[in-house]
Amino acid sequence: MNFTDIPWVLEPELALRNEASKHFSNTQGQLGRLFAMGADAWQISKRLPLLRQIEGASIDGLTGTLTMDPDGSIHRHQLWARFRNGEAVLTETPDTTEEKEGNTAP
C-alpha cells in the first residue's frame, strides 16, 4: 500500500529537522508538522516574487514541493512511500490509472 506524507516525516536525515531537534524538545509529532509548515511559509514569503515571475518555479519545502499557479494559489506535492518490513521507504509517485482499474502492484 502506498501512502503520502511530508518530507519532515519521511526523510529522517533532513538537516533542518536535526538542527531544530537540538534546540526544541517538541519537534516530533504534530508540533513537528507545524514547525515544518511555518518554515515553508517563511520560505514562500522570501521567494514569492520568484514563484510569481518564473513559470514552473518550485521550492523543495519541509512539507513537500511547493509551486504557485497563475492565480497565485500555492500547491504542495508530498512524497510517496510504502511500508517494507515495518519501515516507510520512499517510492515513486504511483500510477493512479492502475489503482483505479484495480491493477495495483504488490
Order of alpha helices (4+ residues) and beta strands (2+ residues): beta-alpha-alpha-alpha-beta-beta-beta-beta-beta-alpha
